[in-house]
């Protein structure tokens, strides 16, 4: 094989490898990671997760502040208002969808707003 042909093949191989690496990085960045931001369940009920473990459930006429903690795939929401029920969920983030699962049956799918 000529030297130029070998160099072209090596260059093409590097380009394919670089494209594959970029895909893997983007996939993991978008399919996991932080839940910080604003998420809506139904266009009416919105959850805001701030950095540092603070957040709020926002309804049209009121909002309820909470603290949240994440450990592995578990999220605990502790409302500041004792009249509200604190919750433990299993969560999964994939692209712009956040799923909170309560027990084995109840599932809340949220769409990222910001």
N, C-alpha and C positions, 0 to 999 in steps of 0.2 A: 504494500500500500504506500502511496506517496505521503510525504510529510504533511502537506496541506490537508489531505483527506483525514488523516489521523487527528490533526488539530481541530478540524470542523466537528468530527465525531465527539471529541473530548469537550468542546464548547457546547454542543447540543446536550450532552449528558449533564453538564453542570447546570444548564438552563432548566432542564427537567427536574433535577434535584432541588434547585432553588425554588421553583414553582411548587413542588410538593411540600417543601418546608414551610412556605408561606401559607399554603392551604391548611396544614396541621396547626400552625400558630393561630390562624383566624378561627378555625373550628373550635379549639379549646378556649379561646378568648370569648367567643360568642355563646358557647354552650354551657359555660359555668361561670364562676367568678362572682363578683359583687351583685347584691340585690339593691344597692343604693339607687334611689330614684323613686318615681311615682308610678304606681301600678293600679289599674282599674279592673274590677271584676265584671261589672255590668254597665259601665258608663255612668253609674250613679254612686256606687261604693268604691272609694279610692283608698289605697294604702300608700303612705309615704314612708320610705325607709331612708333615714339620714345616716351619714357616717357617724361612728361613735355609739351606735346602738340606740338612738332615739328615733321616734317616728310618730305617725298619727294615722288613725282611721278617719277618713273625711267623708261626711255625708252632706247632703244639700243644706241641712239646717244646723248642723253641729259638727264638731270634730272631737276626737278622743285621743289624747296623747298616750304613748306607751313607750316602754323600753323593750328592746329585743336583744336576744343573744342567739348566736349560731354556734353549734358544735357539730362537726361532721355534716350530716344531712338533716339535722334537727334544728328547728327554730322555735324559740319560746317567746311569746308575746305577753308582756306583763303590763296591763293597762294601769295608768295612774289613778283612774277613778275606780274605787273598790266596788262600785255597783256593776261594773262590767266583768265578764268572766275571762280570766286569763286562759291562754290556749298554748298547747304544744302541738307542733305540726312536723311532719316530714316534708322537706321541700326539695324541689328540683327546678333549676333554671335552664331553659333551652331557648337560645336565640332571644326573642322578645316575649317569651312566655314564662311566667313564674307559676308553678303549681304547688299549692299547699294542701297536703293530705292529712286529714284528721281521722285517725283510726284506719280501718280497712275499707270504709265505704264512702265517706264524705270527702269530696275533692273540690277545691276552689282554684279555678284557672284565671290568672290575671294577665293582662296585656300591658306592656311597658308604655308609659306615656312620655316620660322624659328621663 
